[in-house]
Amino acid sequence: MAESNIIKKRVVCPNCDSSTEATLYTSINVTVNKELRKQALDESLFKWKCKSCGHEARLTYPILYNDMKKRFMIYLIPKIEHFQLADKALEEEFKTLKHINKRIVPDFNTFKEKIFIFESGLDDMAVELTKLAISEAVARKLNIPKITEGYLSMYNTENNTMGFTYFIGENREPYVQSARLEIYGKSVSVVNELAVKDKKLKGFIRVDREWADNILYRYKRGRQVARQNKDNE
């Protein structure tokens, strides 16, 4: 896929009920057109304005983001819950591509986080595992139930740190927690050991907290069994 794909669609204004034509990008190639990367990240690519009353809104629809240089593709499919994309036509189109990270995401925040992760040269599986482990430490420190939402907000190799922003409580107060890159390195090792099958999958997959929960459970269970076997020796 060398170029970006555009379609025209009529959008009914929720404010005045008039119909206005909108230009929608169903796929963008940011290697060919770098301006589209900026527009995707600041969400201007998804802005729509009614020509009749001036009402503005953000359109939410499926869009495929392709970075040929960094070798990753992210398919934003609003509210998708499946682990693996069931789209035979799309998978057939890209089945020959090798060493490409292909992900599906359900919302804009995850969409932008994945772009940041892959542009930084990080393993998103290891990032999700690190994010989860750090969130558990933060929950213990603050003496609160488990934290369910957060994102990678900083990565600095010079300072040997990465940072996560979590949302705490009913008011979703942001809480920033940094971590040494050694923790991420440990997550890379765990992922390489326990996520071999997922890494070999050729299609678009969803790597998120639920995925990391499963990996972390298997890791903790493995350590527990190892300790029991050692005690029984």
C-alpha positions as CSV (number, residue, x, y, z in Angstrom):
1,M,0.0,0.0,0.0
2,A,1.9,3.1,-1.3
3,E,-0.8,5.7,-1.1
4,S,-3.4,6.9,1.4
5,N,-7.1,6.0,0.6
6,I,-9.9,8.6,0.8
7,I,-13.6,8.2,0.6
8,K,-16.5,10.7,0.6
9,K,-19.4,10.3,3.0
10,R,-22.5,12.2,4.0
11,V,-22.6,13.1,7.6
12,V,-25.7,14.3,9.4
13,C,-25.1,17.1,11.8
14,P,-26.3,16.2,15.4
15,N,-27.0,19.9,16.0
16,C,-29.1,21.0,13.0
17,D,-29.8,17.7,11.2
18,S,-28.4,19.0,7.9
19,S,-26.3,16.7,5.7
20,T,-22.7,17.6,4.9
21,E,-20.2,15.7,2.8
22,A,-17.0,14.7,4.7
23,T,-13.7,13.5,3.5
24,L,-12.6,10.4,5.4
25,Y,-9.2,8.7,5.2
26,T,-9.7,4.9,5.4
27,S,-5.9,4.5,5.4
28,I,-2.9,6.7,5.6
29,N,0.7,6.2,4.7
30,V,2.8,8.5,6.8
31,T,6.0,7.5,5.0
32,V,4.7,8.9,1.7
33,N,2.9,11.9,3.4
34,K,4.4,13.0,6.7
35,E,1.8,15.7,7.2
36,L,-0.8,13.0,7.7
37,R,1.2,11.8,10.8
38,K,0.9,15.2,12.4
39,Q,-2.8,15.5,11.6
40,A,-3.5,12.0,13.0
41,L,-1.7,12.7,16.3
42,D,-3.3,16.1,16.8
43,E,-6.6,14.6,15.6
44,S,-7.2,17.3,13.1
45,L,-7.5,14.5,10.5
46,F,-10.7,13.5,12.1
47,K,-12.3,17.0,12.6
48,W,-15.5,17.8,10.9
49,K,-17.5,21.0,10.6
50,C,-21.1,21.4,9.6
51,K,-21.4,23.8,6.6
52,S,-24.9,24.9,7.7
53,C,-24.5,25.7,11.4
54,G,-20.8,25.5,12.1
55,H,-21.0,22.7,14.6
56,E,-17.7,20.9,15.0
57,A,-17.1,17.3,15.9
58,R,-14.5,14.6,15.8
59,L,-15.5,11.7,13.5
60,T,-14.7,8.2,14.8
61,Y,-14.4,5.5,12.1
62,P,-11.9,2.7,11.2
63,I,-8.6,3.9,9.8
64,L,-5.4,2.1,9.0
65,Y,-2.1,3.8,9.9
66,N,0.9,2.6,7.9
67,D,4.6,3.6,8.7
68,M,6.7,1.8,6.1
69,K,10.0,3.2,7.4
70,K,9.4,2.2,11.1
71,R,7.7,-1.0,9.9
72,F,4.5,-0.9,11.8
73,M,0.8,-0.7,11.0
74,I,-2.0,0.2,13.4
75,Y,-5.7,-0.3,12.6
76,L,-8.0,1.9,14.7
77,I,-11.3,0.2,14.8
78,P,-13.5,2.0,17.4
79,K,-14.6,-0.3,20.4
80,I,-13.2,-3.5,18.9
81,E,-12.9,-6.2,21.4
82,H,-11.4,-9.1,19.4
83,F,-7.8,-10.2,20.0
84,Q,-7.2,-10.9,16.3
85,L,-8.7,-9.1,13.3
86,A,-11.0,-11.3,11.3
87,D,-10.7,-9.6,7.9
88,K,-9.5,-12.1,5.3
89,A,-9.3,-9.6,2.5
90,L,-7.1,-7.2,4.5
91,E,-4.9,-10.1,5.8
92,E,-4.5,-11.4,2.3
93,E,-3.4,-8.0,1.1
94,F,-0.6,-7.8,3.6
95,K,0.3,-11.5,4.2
96,T,3.6,-11.2,2.3
97,L,4.9,-8.4,4.5
98,K,7.5,-9.7,7.0
99,H,8.8,-8.2,10.2
100,I,5.9,-5.7,10.4
101,N,4.2,-5.0,13.7
102,K,0.5,-5.1,13.0
103,R,-1.9,-4.0,15.7
104,I,-5.6,-3.3,16.2
105,V,-6.7,-0.6,18.7
106,P,-10.1,0.4,20.0
107,D,-9.7,4.2,20.7
108,F,-7.7,7.3,19.9
109,N,-5.6,7.3,23.1
110,T,-4.3,3.7,22.4
111,F,-3.9,4.6,18.7
112,K,-1.5,7.5,19.6
113,E,0.3,5.5,22.3
114,K,1.1,2.7,19.9
115,I,2.5,5.2,17.4
116,F,4.7,6.6,20.2
117,I,5.9,3.2,21.2
118,F,6.8,2.0,17.8
119,E,8.4,5.3,16.7
120,S,10.6,5.0,19.9
121,G,11.7,1.5,18.7
122,L,10.1,-0.2,21.7
123,D,8.4,-3.6,21.9
124,D,4.7,-2.8,22.7
125,M,4.2,-6.2,24.3
126,A,7.0,-5.5,26.8
127,V,5.7,-1.9,27.3
128,E,2.2,-3.3,28.2
129,L,3.7,-5.7,30.6
130,T,5.8,-3.0,32.2
131,K,2.8,-0.7,32.4
132,L,0.8,-3.3,34.2
133,A,3.6,-4.2,36.7
134,I,4.2,-0.6,37.5
135,S,0.5,0.1,37.9
136,E,0.3,-2.7,40.5
137,A,3.2,-1.1,42.4
138,V,1.5,2.3,42.3
139,A,-1.8,0.8,43.5
140,R,0.0,-0.7,46.5
141,K,1.8,2.6,47.2
142,L,-1.5,4.6,47.1
143,N,-3.5,1.9,48.9
144,I,-6.1,1.8,46.2
145,P,-7.8,-0.9,44.1
146,K,-6.1,-1.9,40.9
147,I,-5.5,0.8,38.3
148,T,-7.1,0.0,35.0
149,E,-6.1,2.8,32.7
150,G,-2.8,4.4,31.8
151,Y,-0.4,5.1,28.9
152,L,3.3,5.4,28.2
153,S,4.1,9.1,28.4
154,M,7.9,9.4,28.5
155,Y,10.9,7.5,27.2
156,N,14.4,8.8,27.8
157,T,17.4,6.6,27.1
158,E,19.8,9.3,28.3
159,N,18.2,9.2,31.8
160,N,17.6,5.5,31.6
161,T,13.9,6.0,32.4
162,M,10.5,5.6,31.0
163,G,7.3,7.1,32.5
164,F,3.7,6.1,32.6
165,T,0.6,8.3,33.3
166,Y,-2.1,6.5,35.1
167,F,-5.7,7.7,35.9
168,I,-6.7,7.4,39.6
169,G,-10.1,7.3,41.2
170,E,-13.5,8.4,39.9
171,N,-12.2,11.8,38.8
172,R,-9.4,10.1,36.8
173,E,-6.7,12.2,38.3
174,P,-3.5,11.8,36.4
175,Y,-0.6,10.2,38.3
176,V,2.8,10.0,36.7
177,Q,5.2,7.2,37.7
178,S,8.7,6.7,36.2
179,A,10.7,3.5,36.1
180,R,14.2,2.4,35.2
181,L,14.6,0.8,31.8
182,E,15.9,-2.3,33.5
183,I,12.3,-3.1,34.4
184,Y,11.4,-2.8,30.7
185,G,14.3,-5.0,29.9
186,K,13.0,-7.7,32.2
187,S,9.6,-7.4,30.5
188,V,11.3,-8.0,27.2
189,S,12.8,-11.2,28.5
190,V,9.4,-12.4,29.9
191,V,7.7,-11.6,26.6
192,N,10.3,-13.4,24.6
193,E,9.8,-16.5,26.8
194,L,6.0,-16.5,27.2
195,A,4.6,-14.7,24.1
196,V,6.4,-16.7,21.4
197,K,3.2,-17.8,19.6
198,D,1.8,-14.2,19.7
199,K,5.0,-12.8,18.1
200,K,4.7,-15.3,15.3
201,L,1.2,-14.4,14.4
202,K,1.1,-12.7,11.0
203,G,-2.2,-10.8,11.3
204,F,-3.4,-7.8,13.2
205,I,-3.6,-8.4,16.9
206,R,-4.7,-6.5,20.0
207,V,-2.0,-6.1,22.6
208,D,-3.4,-4.3,25.7
209,R,-3.9,-4.7,29.4
210,E,-6.0,-7.8,29.1
211,W,-3.2,-9.4,27.0
212,A,-0.6,-8.3,29.6
213,D,-2.7,-9.6,32.5
214,N,-2.5,-13.1,30.9
215,I,1.2,-12.9,30.5
216,L,1.8,-11.6,34.0
217,Y,-0.4,-14.3,35.5
218,R,1.6,-17.0,33.6
219,Y,4.9,-15.5,34.7
220,K,3.9,-15.3,38.4
221,R,2.4,-18.8,38.2
222,G,5.7,-20.1,36.7
223,R,7.7,-18.6,39.5
224,Q,5.4,-20.0,42.1
225,V,5.7,-23.5,40.6
226,A,9.5,-23.1,40.4
227,R,9.7,-22.2,44.1
228,Q,7.4,-25.1,45.1
229,N,9.6,-27.5,43.2
230,K,12.7,-26.1,44.8
231,D,11.2,-26.5,48.3
232,N,10.3,-30.1,47.5
233,E,13.8,-31.0,46.5
